[in-house]
Amino acid sequence: MNQSPAGLNSKPHYEILDGLRGVAAIIVLAFHLLEAHATNAFTQIINHGYLAVDFFFLLSGFVVGYAYDDRWGKMSS
């Protein structure tokens, strides 16, 4: 967890969430690459790699919500 530079009032940044999003993106990439070479469902190496897309979007939604949680009142439409 990194703290922001002095003078900026922002929330801490969690690198683990970025790492998990990166792993999910790599799993989706591997799923698509290996899916092209699979002849049937039994020869596919990563069978449920598509679930990493849901995990990626879930984490991204949390990160965006966490970042803007204390700013909703300050934002204008």
VEXDRENKE-245943 format. One record per atom (N, C-alpha, C): x, y, z; residue number from 1; atom name. Coordinates in pm, 1 decimal. Layout:
VEXDRENKE-245943
<node><east>X</east><north>Y</north><up>Z</up><n>NUM</n><atom>CA</atom></node>
...
end
This chain:
VEXDRENKE-245943
<node><east>85.4</east><north>-117.2</north><up>0.0</up><n>1</n><atom>N</atom></node>
<node><east>0.0</east><north>0.0</north><up>0.0</up><n>1</n><atom>CA</atom></node>
<node><east>89.9</east><north>123.3</north><up>0.0</up><n>1</n><atom>C</atom></node>
<node><east>75.8</east><north>208.6</north><up>-97.3</up><n>2</n><atom>N</atom></node>
<node><east>153.8</east><north>331.0</north><up>-107.1</up><n>2</n><atom>CA</atom></node>
<node><east>72.6</east><north>447.9</north><up>-54.5</up><n>2</n><atom>C</atom></node>
<node><east>141.6</east><north>537.5</north><up>10.3</up><n>3</n><atom>N</atom></node>
<node><east>79.9</east><north>662.7</north><up>51.0</up><n>3</n><atom>CA</atom></node>
<node><east>108.2</east><north>766.2</north><up>-55.8</up><n>3</n><atom>C</atom></node>
<node><east>16.5</east><north>858.8</north><up>-74.9</up><n>4</n><atom>N</atom></node>
<node><east>34.9</east><north>962.2</north><up>-176.4</up><n>4</n><atom>CA</atom></node>
<node><east>137.6</east><north>1064.1</north><up>-127.2</up><n>4</n><atom>C</atom></node>
<node><east>195.4</east><north>1141.1</north><up>-219.6</up><n>5</n><atom>N</atom></node>
<node><east>291.4</east><north>1244.3</north><up>-180.4</up><n>5</n><atom>CA</atom></node>
<node><east>227.5</east><north>1346.1</north><up>-86.5</up><n>5</n><atom>C</atom></node>
<node><east>310.5</east><north>1407.8</north><up>-5.7</up><n>6</n><atom>N</atom></node>
<node><east>261.8</east><north>1507.8</north><up>89.6</up><n>6</n><atom>CA</atom></node>
<node><east>192.7</east><north>1621.5</north><up>14.8</up><n>6</n><atom>C</atom></node>
<node><east>84.7</east><north>1668.6</north><up>70.5</up><n>7</n><atom>N</atom></node>
<node><east>10.8</east><north>1778.1</north><up>8.3</up><n>7</n><atom>CA</atom></node>
<node><east>-110.8</east><north>1731.4</north><up>-68.1</up><n>7</n><atom>C</atom></node>
<node><east>-116.9</east><north>1604.1</north><up>-103.9</up><n>8</n><atom>N</atom></node>
<node><east>-233.4</east><north>1551.4</north><up>-173.6</up><n>8</n><atom>CA</atom></node>
<node><east>-317.5</east><north>1470.4</north><up>-76.0</up><n>8</n><atom>C</atom></node>
<node><east>-443.6</east><north>1505.1</north><up>-66.6</up><n>9</n><atom>N</atom></node>
<node><east>-533.9</east><north>1430.7</north><up>19.4</up><n>9</n><atom>CA</atom></node>
<node><east>-606.6</east><north>1327.2</north><up>-63.9</up><n>9</n><atom>C</atom></node>
<node><east>-547.5</east><north>1211.5</north><up>-77.6</up><n>10</n><atom>N</atom></node>
<node><east>-612.9</east><north>1104.6</north><up>-150.5</up><n>10</n><atom>CA</atom></node>
<node><east>-601.3</east><north>976.4</north><up>-70.0</up><n>10</n><atom>C</atom></node>
<node><east>-675.9</east><north>879.1</north><up>-111.6</up><n>11</n><atom>N</atom></node>
<node><east>-678.0</east><north>751.6</north><up>-41.9</up><n>11</n><atom>CA</atom></node>
<node><east>-553.8</east><north>670.5</north><up>-78.2</up><n>11</n><atom>C</atom></node>
<node><east>-520.4</east><north>573.7</north><up>4.1</up><n>12</n><atom>N</atom></node>
<node><east>-405.2</east><north>489.0</north><up>-28.6</up><n>12</n><atom>CA</atom></node>
<node><east>-431.4</east><north>404.9</north><up>-153.2</up><n>12</n><atom>C</atom></node>
<node><east>-325.0</east><north>375.4</north><up>-223.8</up><n>13</n><atom>N</atom></node>
<node><east>-333.0</east><north>294.8</north><up>-345.8</up><n>13</n><atom>CA</atom></node>
<node><east>-294.9</east><north>151.6</north><up>-310.9</up><n>13</n><atom>C</atom></node>
<node><east>-376.6</east><north>56.4</north><up>-352.2</up><n>14</n><atom>N</atom></node>
<node><east>-351.5</east><north>-84.4</north><up>-322.9</up><n>14</n><atom>CA</atom></node>
<node><east>-297.3</east><north>-153.2</north><up>-448.2</up><n>14</n><atom>C</atom></node>
<node><east>-167.9</east><north>-182.7</north><up>-445.6</up><n>15</n><atom>N</atom></node>
<node><east>-105.2</east><north>-247.5</north><up>-560.6</up><n>15</n><atom>CA</atom></node>
<node><east>-158.0</east><north>-387.8</north><up>-583.6</up><n>15</n><atom>C</atom></node>
<node><east>-203.9</east><north>-454.1</north><up>-476.8</up><n>16</n><atom>N</atom></node>
<node><east>-252.9</east><north>-590.9</north><up>-490.5</up><n>16</n><atom>CA</atom></node>
<node><east>-373.7</east><north>-595.6</north><up>-584.0</up><n>16</n><atom>C</atom></node>
<node><east>-456.1</east><north>-492.8</north><up>-582.7</up><n>17</n><atom>N</atom></node>
<node><east>-572.7</east><north>-490.3</north><up>-671.7</up><n>17</n><atom>CA</atom></node>
<node><east>-528.6</east><north>-475.3</north><up>-816.9</up><n>17</n><atom>C</atom></node>
<node><east>-427.3</east><north>-392.7</north><up>-841.0</up><n>18</n><atom>N</atom></node>
<node><east>-372.6</east><north>-380.7</north><up>-976.7</up><n>18</n><atom>CA</atom></node>
<node><east>-310.4</east><north>-512.5</north><up>-1021.3</up><n>18</n><atom>C</atom></node>
<node><east>-242.4</east><north>-579.5</north><up>-928.7</up><n>19</n><atom>N</atom></node>
<node><east>-182.8</east><north>-707.8</north><up>-960.8</up><n>19</n><atom>CA</atom></node>
<node><east>-287.3</east><north>-812.7</north><up>-994.9</up><n>19</n><atom>C</atom></node>
<node><east>-394.6</east><north>-817.0</north><up>-917.8</up><n>20</n><atom>N</atom></node>
<node><east>-501.9</east><north>-912.2</north><up>-945.8</up><n>20</n><atom>CA</atom></node>
<node><east>-570.0</east><north>-882.2</north><up>-1078.9</up><n>20</n><atom>C</atom></node>
<node><east>-587.1</east><north>-754.3</north><up>-1109.4</up><n>21</n><atom>N</atom></node>
<node><east>-645.1</east><north>-718.4</north><up>-1239.8</up><n>21</n><atom>CA</atom></node>
<node><east>-552.4</east><north>-759.4</north><up>-1353.1</up><n>21</n><atom>C</atom></node>
<node><east>-422.0</east><north>-745.0</north><up>-1333.6</up><n>22</n><atom>N</atom></node>
<node><east>-325.5</east><north>-787.1</north><up>-1434.2</up><n>22</n><atom>CA</atom></node>
<node><east>-326.9</east><north>-937.8</north><up>-1455.5</up><n>22</n><atom>C</atom></node>
<node><east>-335.2</east><north>-1013.3</north><up>-1345.6</up><n>23</n><atom>N</atom></node>
<node><east>-343.2</east><north>-1158.9</north><up>-1356.6</up><n>23</n><atom>CA</atom></node>
<node><east>-470.1</east><north>-1199.5</north><up>-1430.3</up><n>23</n><atom>C</atom></node>
<node><east>-581.0</east><north>-1135.3</north><up>-1398.6</up><n>24</n><atom>N</atom></node>
<node><east>-707.0</east><north>-1166.0</north><up>-1467.2</up><n>24</n><atom>CA</atom></node>
<node><east>-696.3</east><north>-1136.2</north><up>-1616.4</up><n>24</n><atom>C</atom></node>
<node><east>-632.4</east><north>-1025.8</north><up>-1651.5</up><n>25</n><atom>N</atom></node>
<node><east>-615.6</east><north>-991.7</north><up>-1793.6</up><n>25</n><atom>CA</atom></node>
<node><east>-528.3</east><north>-1094.9</north><up>-1865.0</up><n>25</n><atom>C</atom></node>
<node><east>-423.0</east><north>-1142.2</north><up>-1798.6</up><n>26</n><atom>N</atom></node>
<node><east>-336.4</east><north>-1244.1</north><up>-1858.4</up><n>26</n><atom>CA</atom></node>
<node><east>-411.1</east><north>-1375.8</north><up>-1875.3</up><n>26</n><atom>C</atom></node>
<node><east>-495.3</east><north>-1411.7</north><up>-1778.2</up><n>27</n><atom>N</atom></node>
<node><east>-574.1</east><north>-1534.7</north><up>-1789.3</up><n>27</n><atom>CA</atom></node>
<node><east>-670.2</east><north>-1526.2</north><up>-1907.2</up><n>27</n><atom>C</atom></node>
<node><east>-733.7</east><north>-1411.4</north><up>-1925.6</up><n>28</n><atom>N</atom></node>
<node><east>-825.4</east><north>-1394.3</north><up>-2039.3</up><n>28</n><atom>CA</atom></node>
<node><east>-747.5</east><north>-1405.2</north><up>-2170.6</up><n>28</n><atom>C</atom></node>
<node><east>-631.6</east><north>-1343.8</north><up>-2176.9</up><n>29</n><atom>N</atom></node>
<node><east>-548.9</east><north>-1351.6</north><up>-2297.3</up><n>29</n><atom>CA</atom></node>
<node><east>-508.7</east><north>-1496.4</north><up>-2325.9</up><n>29</n><atom>C</atom></node>
<node><east>-464.1</east><north>-1567.7</north><up>-2223.9</up><n>30</n><atom>N</atom></node>
<node><east>-424.5</east><north>-1707.6</north><up>-2241.2</up><n>30</n><atom>CA</atom></node>
<node><east>-543.9</east><north>-1792.7</north><up>-2282.0</up><n>30</n><atom>C</atom></node>
<node><east>-659.6</east><north>-1764.2</north><up>-2224.9</up><n>31</n><atom>N</atom></node>
<node><east>-780.2</east><north>-1839.1</north><up>-2260.5</up><n>31</n><atom>CA</atom></node>
<node><east>-811.6</east><north>-1824.0</north><up>-2408.9</up><n>31</n><atom>C</atom></node>
<node><east>-802.9</east><north>-1701.9</north><up>-2458.7</up><n>32</n><atom>N</atom></node>
<node><east>-832.8</east><north>-1678.2</north><up>-2600.5</up><n>32</n><atom>CA</atom></node>
<node><east>-727.9</east><north>-1741.2</north><up>-2692.5</up><n>32</n><atom>C</atom></node>
<node><east>-602.5</east><north>-1732.0</north><up>-2653.4</up><n>33</n><atom>N</atom></node>
<node><east>-497.4</east><north>-1791.6</north><up>-2736.3</up><n>33</n><atom>CA</atom></node>
<node><east>-507.2</east><north>-1944.0</north><up>-2738.7</up><n>33</n><atom>C</atom></node>
<node><east>-532.4</east><north>-2004.6</north><up>-2624.1</up><n>34</n><atom>N</atom></node>
<node><east>-540.1</east><north>-2150.0</north><up>-2616.3</up><n>34</n><atom>CA</atom></node>
<node><east>-671.4</east><north>-2204.1</north><up>-2672.3</up><n>34</n><atom>C</atom></node>
<node><east>-775.2</east><north>-2121.8</north><up>-2669.0</up><n>35</n><atom>N</atom></node>
<node><east>-905.0</east><north>-2163.4</north><up>-2723.0</up><n>35</n><atom>CA</atom></node>
<node><east>-896.1</east><north>-2185.0</north><up>-2873.9</up><n>35</n><atom>C</atom></node>
<node><east>-813.4</east><north>-2108.3</north><up>-2940.2</up><n>36</n><atom>N</atom></node>
<node><east>-800.2</east><north>-2119.8</north><up>-3085.1</up><n>36</n><atom>CA</atom></node>
<node><east>-737.1</east><north>-2252.4</north><up>-3125.9</up><n>36</n><atom>C</atom></node>
<node><east>-660.1</east><north>-2312.1</north><up>-3036.2</up><n>37</n><atom>N</atom></node>
<node><east>-590.3</east><north>-2436.8</north><up>-3069.1</up><n>37</n><atom>CA</atom></node>
<node><east>-657.7</east><north>-2560.5</north><up>-3011.5</up><n>37</n><atom>C</atom></node>
<node><east>-763.4</east><north>-2542.6</north><up>-2934.5</up><n>38</n><atom>N</atom></node>
<node><east>-832.8</east><north>-2657.3</north><up>-2875.4</up><n>38</n><atom>CA</atom></node>
<node><east>-926.2</east><north>-2719.2</north><up>-2978.7</up><n>38</n><atom>C</atom></node>
<node><east>-927.7</east><north>-2850.8</north><up>-2981.9</up><n>39</n><atom>N</atom></node>
<node><east>-1015.2</east><north>-2920.3</north><up>-3076.9</up><n>39</n><atom>CA</atom></node>
<node><east>-1151.3</east><north>-2950.2</north><up>-3016.8</up><n>39</n><atom>C</atom></node>
<node><east>-1159.5</east><north>-2963.9</north><up>-2884.1</up><n>40</n><atom>N</atom></node>
<node><east>-1288.1</east><north>-2982.3</north><up>-2816.0</up><n>40</n><atom>CA</atom></node>
<node><east>-1274.9</east><north>-2932.4</north><up>-2672.4</up><n>40</n><atom>C</atom></node>
<node><east>-1380.4</east><north>-2947.9</north><up>-2594.0</up><n>41</n><atom>N</atom></node>
<node><east>-1380.8</east><north>-2894.9</north><up>-2457.8</up><n>41</n><atom>CA</atom></node>
<node><east>-1281.0</east><north>-2966.2</north><up>-2367.3</up><n>41</n><atom>C</atom></node>
<node><east>-1244.3</east><north>-3089.8</north><up>-2400.7</up><n>42</n><atom>N</atom></node>
<node><east>-1153.7</east><north>-3165.7</north><up>-2315.6</up><n>42</n><atom>CA</atom></node>
<node><east>-1007.1</east><north>-3132.0</north><up>-2340.3</up><n>42</n><atom>C</atom></node>
<node><east>-976.1</east><north>-3076.1</north><up>-2455.4</up><n>43</n><atom>N</atom></node>
<node><east>-836.9</east><north>-3040.5</north><up>-2484.4</up><n>43</n><atom>CA</atom></node>
<node><east>-805.2</east><north>-2894.9</north><up>-2452.9</up><n>43</n><atom>C</atom></node>
<node><east>-904.1</east><north>-2821.6</north><up>-2408.6</up><n>44</n><atom>N</atom></node>
<node><east>-880.4</east><north>-2682.4</north><up>-2371.4</up><n>44</n><atom>CA</atom></node>
<node><east>-812.7</east><north>-2676.9</north><up>-2235.6</up><n>44</n><atom>C</atom></node>
<node><east>-700.9</east><north>-2607.1</north><up>-2226.6</up><n>45</n><atom>N</atom></node>
<node><east>-621.3</east><north>-2606.0</north><up>-2104.0</up><n>45</n><atom>CA</atom></node>
<node><east>-687.6</east><north>-2521.8</north><up>-1995.5</up><n>45</n><atom>C</atom></node>
<node><east>-732.0</east><north>-2403.1</north><up>-2029.8</up><n>46</n><atom>N</atom></node>
<node><east>-799.1</east><north>-2315.4</north><up>-1933.3</up><n>46</n><atom>CA</atom></node>
<node><east>-948.8</east><north>-2317.8</north><up>-1966.3</up><n>46</n><atom>C</atom></node>
<node><east>-1022.2</east><north>-2404.7</north><up>-1899.8</up><n>47</n><atom>N</atom></node>
<node><east>-1163.3</east><north>-2423.4</north><up>-1933.7</up><n>47</n><atom>CA</atom></node>
<node><east>-1251.9</east><north>-2306.1</north><up>-1894.5</up><n>47</n><atom>C</atom></node>
<node><east>-1227.3</east><north>-2245.8</north><up>-1782.5</up><n>48</n><atom>N</atom></node>
<node><east>-1315.3</east><north>-2140.2</north><up>-1733.4</up><n>48</n><atom>CA</atom></node>
<node><east>-1244.4</east><north>-2004.7</north><up>-1728.2</up><n>48</n><atom>C</atom></node>
<node><east>-1161.2</east><north>-1979.4</north><up>-1825.4</up><n>49</n><atom>N</atom></node>
<node><east>-1087.4</east><north>-1853.9</north><up>-1830.5</up><n>49</n><atom>CA</atom></node>
<node><east>-1175.9</east><north>-1733.0</north><up>-1852.1</up><n>49</n><atom>C</atom></node>
<node><east>-1292.8</east><north>-1754.7</north><up>-1909.6</up><n>50</n><atom>N</atom></node>
<node><east>-1384.7</east><north>-1643.2</north><up>-1933.5</up><n>50</n><atom>CA</atom></node>
<node><east>-1433.3</east><north>-1581.2</north><up>-1802.8</up><n>50</n><atom>C</atom></node>
<node><east>-1427.0</east><north>-1654.1</north><up>-1693.1</up><n>51</n><atom>N</atom></node>
<node><east>-1468.9</east><north>-1598.6</north><up>-1564.1</up><n>51</n><atom>CA</atom></node>
<node><east>-1373.5</east><north>-1489.8</north><up>-1515.8</up><n>51</n><atom>C</atom></node>
<node><east>-1252.2</east><north>-1487.2</north><up>-1569.1</up><n>52</n><atom>N</atom></node>
<node><east>-1157.6</east><north>-1382.0</north><up>-1532.7</up><n>52</n><atom>CA</atom></node>
<node><east>-1205.1</east><north>-1245.7</north><up>-1581.3</up><n>52</n><atom>C</atom></node>
<node><east>-1287.3</east><north>-1243.2</north><up>-1687.1</up><n>53</n><atom>N</atom></node>
<node><east>-1345.0</east><north>-1116.8</north><up>-1734.0</up><n>53</n><atom>CA</atom></node>
<node><east>-1436.4</east><north>-1059.1</north><up>-1626.3</up><n>53</n><atom>C</atom></node>
<node><east>-1521.5</east><north>-1143.3</north><up>-1569.5</up><n>54</n><atom>N</atom></node>
<node><east>-1610.5</east><north>-1097.3</north><up>-1462.6</up><n>54</n><atom>CA</atom></node>
<node><east>-1530.6</east><north>-1048.1</north><up>-1342.1</up><n>54</n><atom>C</atom></node>
<node><east>-1425.6</east><north>-1122.4</north><up>-1307.4</up><n>55</n><atom>N</atom></node>
<node><east>-1340.9</east><north>-1083.4</north><up>-1194.8</up><n>55</n><atom>CA</atom></node>
<node><east>-1272.2</east><north>-950.0</north><up>-1221.7</up><n>55</n><atom>C</atom></node>
<node><east>-1224.2</east><north>-930.4</north><up>-1345.8</up><n>56</n><atom>N</atom></node>
<node><east>-1159.6</east><north>-804.6</north><up>-1383.6</up><n>56</n><atom>CA</atom></node>
<node><east>-1257.2</east><north>-687.8</north><up>-1371.4</up><n>56</n><atom>C</atom></node>
<node><east>-1377.7</east><north>-705.1</north><up>-1422.7</up><n>57</n><atom>N</atom></node>
<node><east>-1476.9</east><north>-597.1</north><up>-1415.0</up><n>57</n><atom>CA</atom></node>
<node><east>-1521.0</east><north>-570.7</north><up>-1271.5</up><n>57</n><atom>C</atom></node>
<node><east>-1531.7</east><north>-674.0</north><up>-1191.9</up><n>58</n><atom>N</atom></node>
<node><east>-1567.8</east><north>-656.9</north><up>-1051.5</up><n>58</n><atom>CA</atom></node>
<node><east>-1462.0</east><north>-575.2</north><up>-978.5</up><n>58</n><atom>C</atom></node>
<node><east>-1335.4</east><north>-611.3</north><up>-997.5</up><n>59</n><atom>N</atom></node>
<node><east>-1227.7</east><north>-536.0</north><up>-934.6</up><n>59</n><atom>CA</atom></node>
<node><east>-1220.6</east><north>-392.4</north><up>-986.6</up><n>59</n><atom>C</atom></node>
<node><east>-1239.0</east><north>-374.7</north><up>-1116.7</up><n>60</n><atom>N</atom></node>
<node><east>-1234.3</east><north>-239.5</north><up>-1173.5</up><n>60</n><atom>CA</atom></node>
<node><east>-1346.1</east><north>-153.2</north><up>-1117.0</up><n>60</n><atom>C</atom></node>
<node><east>-1464.8</east><north>-210.6</north><up>-1103.9</up><n>61</n><atom>N</atom></node>
<node><east>-1576.0</east><north>-135.7</north><up>-1045.3</up><n>61</n><atom>CA</atom></node>
<node><east>-1546.6</east><north>-96.0</north><up>-902.0</up><n>61</n><atom>C</atom></node>
<node><east>-1486.4</east><north>-186.0</north><up>-825.4</up><n>62</n><atom>N</atom></node>
<node><east>-1450.5</east><north>-153.1</north><up>-687.8</up><n>62</n><atom>CA</atom></node>
<node><east>-1346.3</east><north>-41.7</north><up>-683.3</up><n>62</n><atom>C</atom></node>
<node><east>-1244.9</east><north>-50.2</north><up>-768.6</up><n>63</n><atom>N</atom></node>
<node><east>-1137.9</east><north>49.4</north><up>-769.4</up><n>63</n><atom>CA</atom></node>
<node><east>-1193.1</east><north>187.5</north><up>-804.2</up><n>63</n><atom>C</atom></node>
<node><east>-1278.8</east><north>194.8</north><up>-904.7</up><n>64</n><atom>N</atom></node>
<node><east>-1336.6</east><north>323.8</north><up>-943.8</up><n>64</n><atom>CA</atom></node>
<node><east>-1428.5</east><north>376.2</north><up>-833.0</up><n>64</n><atom>C</atom></node>
<node><east>-1511.4</east><north>288.1</north><up>-777.4</up><n>65</n><atom>N</atom></node>
<node><east>-1599.4</east><north>330.2</north><up>-668.1</up><n>65</n><atom>CA</atom></node>
<node><east>-1522.0</east><north>376.5</north><up>-547.0</up><n>65</n><atom>C</atom></node>
<node><east>-1415.1</east><north>306.7</north><up>-515.0</up><n>66</n><atom>N</atom></node>
<node><east>-1331.3</east><north>345.1</north><up>-400.7</up><n>66</n><atom>CA</atom></node>
<node><east>-1263.3</east><north>479.7</north><up>-424.9</up><n>66</n><atom>C</atom></node>
<node><east>-1217.7</east><north>501.6</north><up>-547.2</up><n>67</n><atom>N</atom></node>
<node><east>-1147.4</east><north>625.8</north><up>-578.3</up><n>67</n><atom>CA</atom></node>
<node><east>-1239.1</east><north>747.4</north><up>-571.5</up><n>67</n><atom>C</atom></node>
<node><east>-1363.9</east><north>731.1</north><up>-612.0</up><n>68</n><atom>N</atom></node>
<node><east>-1456.1</east><north>844.8</north><up>-619.1</up><n>68</n><atom>CA</atom></node>
<node><east>-1556.4</east><north>850.0</north><up>-504.9</up><n>68</n><atom>C</atom></node>
<node><east>-1540.7</east><north>763.9</north><up>-405.9</up><n>69</n><atom>N</atom></node>
<node><east>-1637.9</east><north>757.2</north><up>-297.0</up><n>69</n><atom>CA</atom></node>
<node><east>-1653.2</east><north>889.8</north><up>-223.6</up><n>69</n><atom>C</atom></node>
<node><east>-1544.8</east><north>954.8</north><up>-191.4</up><n>70</n><atom>N</atom></node>
<node><east>-1552.4</east><north>1079.5</north><up>-115.5</up><n>70</n><atom>CA</atom></node>
<node><east>-1565.2</east><north>1203.4</north><up>-204.2</up><n>70</n><atom>C</atom></node>
<node><east>-1577.7</east><north>1185.9</north><up>-336.0</up><n>71</n><atom>N</atom></node>
<node><east>-1583.5</east><north>1299.3</north><up>-428.5</up><n>71</n><atom>CA</atom></node>
<node><east>-1721.7</east><north>1321.3</north><up>-487.7</up><n>71</n><atom>C</atom></node>
<node><east>-1818.3</east><north>1235.5</north><up>-459.7</up><n>72</n><atom>N</atom></node>
<node><east>-1950.1</east><north>1247.0</north><up>-524.5</up><n>72</n><atom>CA</atom></node>
<node><east>-2015.3</east><north>1381.8</north><up>-496.8</up><n>72</n><atom>C</atom></node>
<node><east>-2003.4</east><north>1433.7</north><up>-376.4</up><n>73</n><atom>N</atom></node>
<node><east>-2063.4</east><north>1563.3</north><up>-343.0</up><n>73</n><atom>CA</atom></node>
<node><east>-1995.5</east><north>1680.5</north><up>-411.1</up><n>73</n><atom>C</atom></node>
<node><east>-1869.9</east><north>1666.1</north><up>-446.8</up><n>74</n><atom>N</atom></node>
<node><east>-1793.0</east><north>1774.3</north><up>-507.9</up><n>74</n><atom>CA</atom></node>
<node><east>-1807.1</east><north>1778.0</north><up>-659.8</up><n>74</n><atom>C</atom></node>
<node><east>-1855.5</east><north>1669.6</north><up>-717.7</up><n>75</n><atom>N</atom></node>
<node><east>-1866.3</east><north>1661.2</north><up>-864.1</up><n>75</n><atom>CA</atom></node>
<node><east>-1995.5</east><north>1726.4</north><up>-910.2</up><n>75</n><atom>C</atom></node>
<node><east>-1988.7</east><north>1794.2</north><up>-1023.4</up><n>76</n><atom>N</atom></node>
<node><east>-2108.7</east><north>1857.3</north><up>-1079.5</up><n>76</n><atom>CA</atom></node>
<node><east>-2147.7</east><north>1784.4</north><up>-1207.3</up><n>76</n><atom>C</atom></node>
<node><east>-2271.3</east><north>1798.6</north><up>-1245.2</up><n>77</n><atom>N</atom></node>
<node><east>-2319.3</east><north>1729.2</north><up>-1364.8</up><n>77</n><atom>CA</atom></node>
<node><east>-2303.6</east><north>1811.4</north><up>-1489.1</up><n>77</n><atom>C</atom></node>
end
